[in-house]
Amino acid sequence: MKPRHKRAAMIVGGLAALGLAAYLVLNAFESNLVFFFSPTQVAAGEAPKNRTFRIGGLVKEGSVKRDNLTVGFIVTDTAKELAVSYTGILPDLFKEGKGVVAQGKFDAGGKFVASEVLAKHDENYMPPEAKAALDQAQVQKTIKSLK
């Protein structure tokens, strides 16, 4: 085999390996991709039926029902509601009236079964240390203005 043919074979082999690697990476990425839907979008049929997705909204007041480790609650976006069932320990920030994101899929009966629940804090959250520093700065500013 001539050196020119060897080089060409190496280039073709390298491009084939690169193409195979790109295919495998994109295939793995697609299978792990999880989309987010609101209860209104789920009610409109936009959510996948046999695939994992995320639902987000507020936990409806008075909807949390506990049975040992299984918890049922309703997620709402104030327009539509979706019943969610979760078995496991809920995060500390999980409360009625607060934001929540649940990841899961519909079971055979059409009920959303969550495999993971994430509680969201509001956009006004601030670490206690930062809040204490701001409060102290506000007190100092007030004292200076009184002088």
C-alpha positions in Angstrom: 0.0 0.0 0.0 1.3 3.4 -0.9 1.8 6.1 1.8 -0.9 8.2 0.1 -3.4 5.3 0.4 -2.4 4.7 4.1 -3.0 8.4 4.9 -6.4 8.4 3.1 -7.4 5.2 5.0 -6.4 6.8 8.3 -8.4 10.0 7.5 -11.5 8.0 6.5 -11.1 5.8 9.6 -10.7 8.8 11.9 -13.8 10.5 10.4 -15.8 7.3 10.9 -14.7 7.0 14.5 -15.5 10.7 15.1 -19.0 10.3 13.5 -19.7 7.2 15.6 -18.6 9.1 18.8 -20.8 12.0 17.9 -23.8 9.7 17.3 -23.3 8.0 20.7 -23.0 11.2 22.6 -26.1 12.8 20.9 -28.1 9.6 21.5 -27.2 9.5 25.2 -28.0 13.2 25.5 -31.5 12.7 23.9 -32.3 9.8 26.2 -31.4 11.9 29.3 -33.2 15.1 28.2 -36.0 16.0 30.5 -38.5 18.8 29.5 -40.5 21.1 31.8 -44.2 21.6 31.5 -46.8 23.5 33.4 -50.1 22.0 34.5 -51.9 23.9 31.7 -49.5 22.4 29.1 -50.1 18.9 30.5 -53.9 19.4 30.4 -53.5 20.5 26.7 -51.8 17.2 26.0 -48.4 18.7 25.2 -46.5 16.5 27.7 -45.1 13.1 26.6 -47.1 10.0 27.7 -44.4 7.4 28.1 -41.4 9.5 28.9 -40.1 11.3 32.0 -40.7 15.0 32.2 -40.9 17.8 34.8 -44.0 19.5 36.1 -43.8 22.8 37.9 -46.0 25.2 39.8 -47.4 25.8 43.3 -48.5 23.2 45.8 -52.2 23.8 46.2 -53.3 24.8 49.7 -54.9 21.9 51.6 -54.0 19.3 48.9 -51.1 17.4 50.7 -52.2 13.9 51.8 -49.6 11.7 53.5 -49.7 7.9 53.9 -46.5 6.8 55.5 -43.8 7.6 52.9 -46.3 8.2 50.0 -47.4 11.7 49.6 -50.1 13.0 47.3 -50.5 16.6 46.4 -51.8 18.9 43.6 -49.5 21.1 41.5 -51.3 24.2 40.1 -50.3 27.1 37.9 -53.5 28.9 39.0 -55.2 27.9 35.7 -55.1 24.1 35.8 -54.2 21.5 38.4 -52.4 18.1 38.3 -52.4 15.5 41.0 -49.0 14.1 41.8 -48.0 11.0 43.8 -44.5 10.7 45.3 -43.0 8.0 47.5 -40.0 9.1 49.5 -38.8 11.9 51.8 -39.8 15.4 50.7 -37.3 18.3 50.8 -37.4 20.6 53.8 -38.6 23.5 51.8 -41.7 21.6 50.5 -44.8 23.4 51.8 -48.3 24.2 50.6 -48.5 27.4 48.6 -44.8 27.2 47.7 -43.1 26.4 44.4 -42.3 22.9 43.5 -40.9 20.9 40.5 -41.6 17.2 40.3 -39.9 14.9 37.8 -41.7 11.7 36.8 -44.1 10.3 34.3 -47.7 9.1 34.0 -48.5 5.6 35.2 -50.9 3.2 33.4 -53.9 4.8 35.1 -52.9 8.3 33.9 -51.7 9.6 37.3 -48.5 11.5 37.5 -46.0 9.6 39.6 -42.9 11.6 40.6 -39.5 10.0 41.0 -38.0 13.2 42.3 -39.4 16.4 44.0 -37.6 19.6 44.2 -38.8 22.5 46.4 -38.2 26.0 45.1 -37.5 29.0 47.3 -38.8 32.3 46.1 -36.7 34.9 44.2 -36.4 36.9 47.4 -34.3 34.3 49.2 -31.2 35.5 50.8 -28.6 33.6 53.0 -29.0 34.5 56.7 -25.5 36.0 56.8 -26.2 38.3 53.9 -29.6 39.3 55.4 -27.9 40.1 58.8 -25.2 42.2 57.1 -27.9 44.2 55.2 -30.0 44.7 58.3 -26.9 45.9 60.2 -26.1 48.3 57.4 -29.7 49.6 57.5 -29.4 50.2 61.2 -26.2 52.1 60.8 -27.7 54.2 58.0 -30.7 55.0 60.3 -28.4 56.0 63.2 -26.4 58.4 60.9 -29.6 60.0 59.6 -30.8 60.7 63.1 -27.7 62.6 64.1 
